[in-house]
Structure formats: structure tokens, C-alpha cells
Amino acid sequence: MSPERKQFLSLISLHLSGLPEGERSEAVRKADRQIDHAVRSGLTEQAALIRLGDPKVIAEEYRGQARESKRGARSFKGVLRLIGFCCTTGLLTAIVVPFLAALAYGFGISSILIFAAGLLRTFGVPWIPLNLGPGLAIPAEYSMAATLIGGVVTGWIGYVSGGVLKKYLAFLSASYRRVQPGQSC
């Protein structure tokens, strides 16, 4: 076996490192048989390697085929895990996602409106009240500073809510992938 062929097959094996050893070996043997077949049909080994293509692409194709072959084979334990996932995340997700999205967008838009109101009040728009409570009105000359602080705090709450929402959705996605057939847990 030539060094190029060894390197080609070892790259396929490397790109399949997440699979069990038996499946990885089978993929490498399959690629080796394809090279042998191409050489027996008249190609040089170098031409056969070029014809097969990128080892990374070959590994991804093999992963896809392995996933598809395992899709139909769902164990009882896998079905229970999927039911458990749906039961534990279904209602929670129906509450958490809209709540966090409303917080993120609501506070984000509010921060812009607070800043705009302070800017307008600073330049003399009299109908925009800025009160901290009953009888605690902020003078017009301090409007910009007060609304800048309020806008930053409100914007920060929206930003944090959006970050929590992204993390929750990433967690859901990763959890869902783990309960799919053919995935190891």
C-alpha cells in the first residue's frame, strides 16, 4: 500500500473519530475496496484517490448513511427517552420561549423609546412627563442623564433576556439531537 493511500484512509478514519471503532473500520475497508476496484479497472492508484474525492466528504457521506440506516431501528429505551424529552420540555418551552422573547424585545424597544423620550424632553417637549413617583418629577435639564441611565438598564435587561433565550434554545436543540435514533447518549 502506497503512503498516499495510507494517508487517504487514515484521514477518513480521523474524520469518523466520533463513530464506534467497528463502524469506522468498516468505512475505511469500504473506501479501500473502492480504490482496489478502480485500480483493477485500469486507473492508477493516484487517479483512483482523486476520483474518490475529499476524505472529509467521504466521511460525512458515510455518517449520513449510518444515520439513515439507524433511523428505522428505534429501541424501546429510545422511544421512552423521546417521550420523556417531549413531556418535560413541551409545556416548559411553550411558556419559557414566548416569555423570554417578550422580555428581550420588549425591554430592547423600551430602552430606545426611553432614550428618545429623554432626548425630546431635553429639547423642550412639555407633554413628556418624567417622574420617579408621586411628587418626584425630574427637572427637564436632567432628563437626558436620567433617561440614559434608565435606557441602559432597560437595554441590559433585554440583552440578558435574549442571551438566556439563545442558551435555552441551544440546550433544547442539543437535547433533542441526543434523543434522536442513532445518537449516542
C-alpha positions in Angstrom: 0.0 0.0 0.0 1.4 3.4 -1.0 1.9 6.2 1.5 -0.7 8.3 -0.3 -3.3 5.6 0.1 -2.4 5.0 3.7 -2.8 8.8 4.4 -6.1 8.9 2.5 -7.6 6.1 4.5 -6.2 7.4 7.8 -7.9 10.8 7.0 -11.2 9.1 6.5 -10.7 7.3 9.8 -9.8 10.6 11.5 -12.9 12.3 10.2 -15.0 9.4 11.6 -13.5 9.6 15.0 -16.8 10.0 16.8 -18.1 6.7 15.5 -17.5 3.3 17.2 -14.4 1.5 16.1 -16.2 -1.2 14.2 -18.2 1.3 12.0 -15.0 3.4 11.4 -13.1 0.3 10.3 -15.9 -0.7 8.0 -15.9 2.7 6.3 -12.1 2.5 5.8 -12.4 -1.0 4.4 -15.2 0.1 2.1 -13.0 3.0 0.8 -10.1 0.7 0.4 -12.2 -1.8 -1.7 -13.3 1.1 -3.9 -9.7 2.0 -4.5 -8.9 -1.6 -5.3 -11.8 -1.8 -7.7 -10.7 1.4 -9.5 -7.2 0.1 -9.8 -8.4 -3.2 -11.2 -10.5 -1.4 -13.8 -7.4 0.3 -15.2 -6.9 3.5 -13.1 -3.7 4.3 -11.3 -3.9 4.5 -7.6 -3.3 8.2 -7.6 -6.2 8.7 -10.2 -8.4 6.4 -8.0 -7.7 8.6 -5.0 -8.5 11.7 -6.9 -11.7 10.2 -8.3 -12.9 9.2 -4.8 -12.6 12.8 -3.7 -12.0 14.6 -0.3 -11.7 12.2 2.6 -13.8 14.6 4.8 -16.7 14.5 2.3 -16.5 10.7 2.1 -16.6 10.5 6.0 -19.6 12.8 6.1 -21.4 10.7 3.4 -20.7 7.6 5.5 -22.0 9.3 8.6 -25.2 10.2 6.8 -25.7 6.7 5.5 -25.1 5.3 9.0 -27.7 7.7 10.5 -30.2 6.8 7.8 -29.8 3.1 8.4 -30.3 3.6 12.2 -33.4 5.8 11.8 -35.7 2.8 11.5 -34.1 1.0 14.4 -35.6 2.6 17.4 -35.3 0.8 20.7 -37.9 0.8 23.5 -35.4 2.8 25.6 -35.0 5.3 22.8 -38.8 5.7 22.5 -39.1 6.3 26.2 -36.3 8.9 26.1 -38.1 10.7 23.3 -41.4 10.7 25.2 -39.6 11.9 28.3 -38.0 14.7 26.3 -41.3 15.8 24.8 -43.1 15.6 28.2 -40.5 17.6 30.1 -39.8 20.3 27.5 -43.1 20.7 25.7 -45.1 22.8 28.2 -42.0 24.4 29.6 -40.9 25.6 26.2 -44.4 26.9 25.4 -44.1 29.1 28.4 -40.3 30.0 28.5 -39.7 30.9 24.9 -42.5 33.4 24.5 -41.8 34.9 27.9 -38.1 35.4 27.2 -38.7 36.7 23.7 -41.2 39.2 25.0 -38.7 40.3 27.7 -35.9 40.6 25.2 -37.8 42.5 22.5 -40.0 44.5 25.0 -37.1 45.8 27.0 -34.9 46.3 23.9 -37.6 48.5 22.3 -38.4 50.2 25.6 -34.8 51.2 26.0 -34.8 53.0 22.7 -38.1 54.7 23.5 -36.9 55.8 26.9 -33.8 57.4 25.3 -35.9 59.1 22.6 -38.4 60.5 25.3 -35.5 61.9 27.3 -34.0 63.5 24.2 -37.3 65.1 23.2 -37.9 66.3 26.8 -34.4 67.8 27.0 -35.2 69.8 23.8 -38.4 71.2 25.3 -41.3 68.9 24.5 -43.5 69.6 27.5 -46.0 66.8 27.3 -43.5 64.1 28.2 -43.6 63.6 32.0 -40.6 62.1 33.7 -41.4 61.2 37.3 -39.8 58.8 39.7 -43.0 58.7 41.7 -45.8 60.9 43.0 -44.4 64.4 43.5 -40.9 63.4 42.4 -40.6 65.0 38.9 -37.2 65.1 37.3 -36.3 68.6 36.0 -36.0 68.9 32.2 -32.3 69.7 32.4 -31.6 66.2 34.0 -33.9 64.4 31.5 -31.1 63.2 29.3 -29.0 61.8 32.1 -32.0 60.1 33.8 -33.2 58.5 30.6 -29.7 57.5 29.6 -29.4 55.5 32.8 -32.9 54.1 32.5 -32.4 53.2 28.9 -29.1 51.4 29.6 -30.6 49.4 32.5 -33.6 48.5 30.4 -31.5 47.6 27.4 -29.3 45.5 29.5 -32.3 43.5 30.8 -33.4 43.0 27.2 -29.9 41.9 26.2 -29.6 39.4 29.0 -33.1 38.0 28.3 -32.1 37.5 24.7 -28.9 35.7 25.7 -30.8 33.4 28.1 -33.3 32.7 25.2 -30.4 31.7 22.9 -28.9 29.5 25.5 -32.2 27.8 26.2 -32.8 27.1 22.5 -29.3 25.7 22.1 -29.9 23.5 25.1 -33.2 22.3 23.6 -31.5 21.6 20.3 -28.7 19.6 21.8 -31.1 17.7 24.0 -33.3 16.8 21.0 -30.3 15.6 19.0 -29.3 13.3 21.9 -32.7 11.5 21.8 -32.7 11.0 18.1 -32.2 7.5 16.8 -28.6 6.6 16.1 -27.2 9.2 18.5 -25.2 8.1 21.5 -26.1 9.4 24.9 
